[in-house]
Amino acid sequence: MSVEQSGQLLGLSLILQLQQRIRASRTLEEASFIAVNESKQLLHYRQAALWLTGSGVVALSGLPLPDRNSPYIIWLSELFPSLLYPAVPTPIAVTTLPKAIAADWHEWLPACGLALPLIRPDGSFFGILMLAREEAWQDGELALAAELGSIFSHGLTLHQRKAPIRDRLRSTGRSLYAKVALAVFLLLVLLIPVHLSVLAPAEVTAKDPFLVRAPLDGVIEQFYIRPNQAVKAGQVLFSMDKTGLRSRQGIARKSYEVAAEEYRQASVLALQDDRGKTEMAPRRGRMEERAADLSGTGKLLQRMESVAPRDGIAIFSDPTDWVGKGVTIGEKVLLIADPLKAELLIRLPVADAIALEPGTRITLYLTNDPQHPHEARLTTAAFRAEVMPGGQVGYRLKADFVNSSDLPRIGLSGIAKIYGKKVFLGYAIFRRPLTAVRQRLGW
């Protein structure tokens, strides 16, 4: 068997395996994940994104769940509608895109993009699978991409089909009364008052910690404590490199000795003639200046060792991240926190933002101990959203724990459930879809 025949058999085997994976997928999310990640077995690419009409960007390569509020997703949501809906896989010409979108292309994607159309059996278009890489797409790869588009079109179409509502009602009974009773029951259920609640990542942080800063410009030489170690007031925390300052002190000491000797000679000379008396004042001033330099250098040497201002727990990263690192005066190095004073820091995504008031009830479920929740009350909420760790955009909330005698350890994280005002169950369920519809239609 030739090398070409072996390659063809391998490609055919990979296509069959991909078809089996798509047929075995149980949900639209699983099929979408396969489309953006496992297509790499047949086509080489660096990034992939799947966009469906009516749903937007539903999957990205390398991510289990895309954040719809991230700048990348927002840019992709503007890119896909601007693409002409092709009938066959087509390389994307960046120059044909709107200027605002084309200007940001190289910030988010490699140079060469490929659009694979997703088409239903009836010929209607319902999505695009986009692949992007640095190299241009070849004709042979476009033929293989067409086969991939056909496979994913068939698999994703099956997951998009929904059973008609009348079939579901028919399963509850053939009587009209049964249907009406079911509709009334569902309506009453949707009118049940419940607390509107959202979930957000949270972390236990120190409340009113003391900030230990770099005392001088220089390099940190050694740490004498470990992260989360209990420290006492006056205990040495870390020291700065003293090599340069000691050299300065030696020079200052020599200068002082020379100035003192010159002053002594002028004093002796003043006993013999008037010229010595005139030189005494400037030499004495020079000696006092050198003495001040020497004294100042000594005080700076004493400040090269930073000590704990009070009892508490030292909160900082790994000491190896600091040793040998240059710092500027006033730069934050670590925190000294009171273990009996902790608060809850919550990062609420913009999509989950609800009306909040001081005193709002919050329940924390720690990752390491979800069976024992901790109650807290909201104290402050950020006025505007900001970029959080991980690239999400959200609001910073802070809350005080209700039971101060059972505070969780500083540094633990978990999920916070935030309770808002009372609303109907129907509104709580359809709040997000309703918000999306109102934002799109403007009503």
Secondary structure, DSSP 8 states (H G I E B T S, - for coil): --HHHHHHHHHHHHHHHHHHHHHH--SHHHHHHHHHHGGGGTS--SEEEEEETTTEEEEETTBSS--TTSHHHHHHHHHHHHS---SS-EEE-GGGS-HHHHTTHHHHS-SEEEEEEEE-TTS-EEEEEEEEESS---HHHHHHHHHHHHHHHHHHHHHH----HHHHHHHH-SSHHHHHHHHHHHHHHHT-EEEEEEEEEEEEEESS-EEEE-SSSEEEEEE-S-TT-EE-TT-EEEEE--HHHHHHHHHHHHHHHHHHHHHHHHHHHHTT-HHHHHHHHHHHHHHHHHHHHHHHHHHHHHHTEEE-SSSEEEE-S-GGGTTT-EE-TT-EEEEEE-TT-EEEEEEEEGGG-----TT-EEEEEESS-TTS-EEEEEEEE-SS-EE-TTS-EEEEEEEEES-TTS---TT-EEEEEEEEEEEEHHHHHHHHHHHHHHHHHT-
